[in-house]
């Protein structure tokens, strides 16, 4: 029985966490597919646009990102490629190494709350994003003890920061059955690779050896969304990215995202974003030019 993509992580020598730094010269090539790991993951991206797929949450970032992903919370990579000057810093660590300290030190208990909340995925907004990013990048230049103290302060500042967005408000129950995990991995990877085309329910159900009826029940139970709703959300999420990154006209974007007609595209886009595609493009570009 095959298991889902599992990332095995070992702390760096002399540290309680694993540190990663990526840019145009050192691309992060191994996290593009749907995967999970027992460790928490703090990711900082200094600039640029990209996608978030964390649990069942789909969204874009437009000016870099700072996100904390809890243990066993499935996700895909945040950067498929790097523009000049763009960089990504990743810290991965096991919650268990801090349990005793967080329970016994009153000053650190708030960090425990942050780590529990991370199981739903958290995005941090506001000026703290770049401040935390600079400190994360600087960890590689600090001594072992100093880097650990900086790391603790980073977690404390994130825990007390007010501008947080919970990515999976209803939570994400990681399925314990290896077979069910394998099915979800196959489904999400298939959607990612084929959402620009029409996906027949029979075809995707067949990929995981289920009848369409059983597939629909399984998907709704696993994600709290119907397959059609999730697929449309994925397509709209990609459309928002194209509206920001390209000058393509609305009709071209509609069909590039897998919608078969403009009215269906406009209806789903408005339902999910509360804006028309044109209004969304105008608003985001206006915000980026402030």
C-alpha positions in Angstrom: 0.0 0.0 0.0 1.5 3.3 -1.1 1.7 6.2 1.3 1.2 9.9 0.4 4.2 12.1 -0.3 6.0 12.3 3.0 8.9 14.6 3.6 11.5 13.3 6.0 13.2 16.2 7.9 16.2 16.1 10.1 17.4 19.2 12.1 20.6 20.8 11.0 23.7 19.8 12.9 23.9 21.6 16.3 20.3 23.0 15.9 16.8 22.1 17.0 15.4 23.1 13.6 16.2 22.8 9.9 17.0 26.0 8.0 16.6 26.5 4.3 17.4 29.5 2.1 16.4 29.6 -1.6 16.7 32.1 -4.5 17.5 32.1 -8.2 20.9 30.4 -7.5 19.5 27.9 -5.1 15.9 27.0 -6.2 13.6 25.0 -3.9 12.8 22.2 -6.3 11.5 19.5 -4.0 8.2 20.8 -2.6 6.0 21.5 -5.6 3.7 18.5 -5.0 1.2 17.9 -2.3 3.1 16.7 0.8 3.1 16.7 4.6 5.4 16.2 7.5 5.2 16.0 11.3 7.2 19.2 11.7 5.8 22.8 11.7 7.0 25.0 8.8 7.5 28.7 8.9 8.0 30.2 5.4 9.0 33.7 4.4 9.0 35.0 0.8 10.3 38.5 0.5 8.4 39.6 -2.7 6.5 38.5 -5.7 3.3 36.7 -6.3 2.4 33.0 -5.9 -0.1 30.4 -4.7 -1.0 29.1 -1.3 -2.6 25.6 -1.1 -2.7 24.7 2.6 -5.2 22.0 3.6 -8.3 22.9 1.7 -7.5 26.6 1.5 -6.6 28.2 -1.8 -5.4 31.8 -2.3 -2.7 33.9 -3.7 -0.1 36.2 -2.2 0.7 39.4 -4.1 3.7 40.9 -2.3 5.6 38.1 -0.7 4.3 35.9 2.2 4.8 34.8 5.8 2.9 31.6 6.6 3.1 29.1 9.4 2.0 25.5 8.6 1.2 23.1 11.4 2.2 19.4 11.8 0.7 16.9 9.3 -1.1 19.8 7.5 -0.8 19.0 3.7 0.4 21.7 1.4 2.2 22.4 -1.8 5.3 24.6 -2.4 4.8 28.4 -2.5 7.4 29.3 -5.2 7.6 27.4 -8.5 10.5 29.6 -9.7 12.3 32.8 -8.5 12.4 36.2 -10.0 15.6 38.3 -9.6 15.9 39.4 -6.0 13.2 37.1 -4.8 14.1 34.7 -1.9 12.5 32.2 0.3 13.5 31.3 3.9 12.1 28.1 5.5 12.4 26.9 9.1 11.1 23.5 10.0 10.9 22.2 13.5 9.2 19.6 15.7 6.7 20.9 18.3 7.8 18.3 20.7 11.2 19.8 21.4 9.6 22.8 23.1 6.8 21.1 25.0 8.5 21.1 28.4 9.7 24.7 28.1 6.3 26.0 27.0 4.5 24.3 29.8 6.9 25.4 32.6 7.7 29.0 31.5 4.7 31.4 31.9 6.3 33.7 29.3 6.3 31.0 26.6 2.9 29.6 27.0 1.5 31.9 24.4 3.7 30.2 21.9 2.0 26.9 22.6 -1.3 28.6 21.5 0.4 29.7 18.3 1.6 26.1 17.5 -1.8 24.7 18.1 -3.4 27.3 15.9 -0.9 26.5 13.2 -2.6 23.2 12.6 -5.1 25.2 10.5 -2.4 27.2 8.7 -1.7 30.9 9.5 -0.8 33.9 7.3 0.7 36.9 8.9 0.0 40.4 7.5 1.3 43.9 8.2 4.8 45.2 8.8 5.8 42.2 10.8 6.2 40.1 7.7 9.5 41.7 6.5 10.8 42.2 10.0 10.4 38.4 10.7 11.8 37.6 7.3 15.0 39.6 7.9 15.4 37.8 11.3 14.8 34.4 9.7 17.4 35.1 7.1 19.9 36.2 9.7 19.7 32.9 11.6 22.3 31.4 9.3 24.9 33.9 10.6 24.3 33.5 14.3 25.9 31.2 16.8 23.9 28.1 17.9 22.7 29.7 21.2 22.0 33.1 19.7 20.1 31.6 16.7 18.0 29.6 19.1 17.1 32.6 21.2 16.3 34.6 18.0 14.1 31.7 16.9 12.1 31.7 20.2 11.7 35.5 19.9 10.4 35.0 16.3 7.8 32.6 17.5 6.8 34.9 20.5 6.4 37.9 18.2 4.2 35.8 15.8 2.1 34.6 18.7 1.4 38.1 19.9 0.9 39.6 16.5 -2.7 40.7 15.9 -2.9 40.6 12.1 -3.3 36.9 11.5 -5.4 35.1 8.9 -6.5 31.5 9.6 -6.4 29.5 6.3 -8.6 26.6 7.3 -11.2 28.1 9.6 -13.1 24.8 9.9 -9.8 23.0 10.5 -8.3 20.2 8.4 -8.6 16.7 9.8 -5.7 14.8 8.4 -7.0 11.4 7.5 -5.1 8.6 9.3 -5.7 5.9 6.7 -2.8 5.6 4.3 -5.2 4.6 1.5 -7.3 7.7 2.1 -4.2 9.8 2.2 -3.0 8.3 -1.1 -6.4 9.1 -2.7 -6.3 12.8 -1.6 -2.8 13.1 -2.9 -3.8 11.7 -6.3 -6.9 13.9 -6.4 -5.1 17.2 -5.6 -2.2 16.5 -7.9 -4.6 15.6 -10.7 -6.5 18.8 -10.2 -3.3 20.8 -10.2 -2.1 19.3 -13.4 -5.5 19.3 -15.3 -7.7 22.1 -14.0 -7.2 24.1 -17.2 -9.1 21.3 -19.1 -12.6 19.9 -18.5 -12.4 17.3 -15.7 -15.1 14.7 -16.0 -16.3 13.3 -12.7 -16.0 9.7 -14.1 -12.4 10.3 -15.0 -11.1 11.6 -11.7 -13.1 9.0 -9.7 -11.5 6.4 -11.9 -8.0 7.7 -10.9 -8.7 6.6 -7.3 -10.6 3.5 -8.2 -14.0 4.7 -7.0 -17.4 5.1 -8.4 -18.5 8.7 -9.0 -21.0 8.5 -6.1 -18.4 7.1 -3.7 -15.9 9.7 -4.9 -18.3 12.6 -4.2 -19.0 11.3 -0.7 -15.3 10.8 0.0 -14.3 14.2 -1.3 -17.0 16.1 0.7 -16.1 14.2 3.9 -12.4 15.0 3.4 -12.6 18.7 2.5 -16.0 19.9 3.6 -16.6 21.0 0.0 -18.1 19.4 -3.1 -15.7 18.5 -5.8 -17.3 21.0 -8.2 -17.0 23.8 -5.6 -13.4 23.0 -4.9 -12.5 22.8 -8.6 -14.1 26.1 -9.3 -12.4 27.7 -6.4 -9.0 26.4 -7.7 -9.8 27.8 -11.1 -10.8 31.2 -9.7 -7.7 31.2 -7.6 -5.6 30.7 -10.7 -7.5 33.4 -12.5 -6.8 36.0 -9.8 -3.1 35.2 -10.2 -3.3 35.8 -14.0 -5.2 39.0 -13.5 -2.3 40.3 -11.5 0.6 38.8 -13.3 -0.5 39.3 -16.9 -2.2 41.7 -19.2 -4.3 39.0 -20.8 -7.9 39.9 -21.5 -10.7 38.5 -19.4 -12.0 36.1 -22.1 -8.5 34.5 -22.5 -8.1 34.1 -18.7 -11.6 32.5 -18.5 -10.7 29.7 -20.9 -7.1 29.3 -19.7 -8.5 28.6 -16.2 -10.8 25.8 -17.4 -14.1 27.6 -17.5 -16.2 26.8 -20.6 -18.0 30.1 -20.9 -17.8 33.7 -19.7 -21.0 33.7 -17.7 -20.0 30.7 -15.7 -16.6 32.3 -15.1 -18.1 35.6 -14.0 -20.7 33.9 -11.7 -18.1 31.8 -9.9 -15.5 34.6 -9.7 -18.1 37.0 -8.1 -19.3 34.3 -5.7 -15.8 33.5 -4.5 -14.1 37.0 -4.5 -17.2 39.3 -4.2 -15.8 41.2 -7.2 -15.9 41.0 -11.0 -12.6 40.0 -12.7 -12.2 43.6 -13.9 -12.8 45.1 -10.5 -10.5 42.6 -8.9 -7.6 43.5 -11.3 -8.2 47.2 -10.8 -8.3 46.9 -7.0 -5.2 44.7 -6.7 -3.1 46.7 -9.1 -4.2 49.9 -7.4 -3.1 48.5 -4.0 0.2 47.4 -5.4 1.0 50.9 -6.7 0.3 52.7 -3.5 
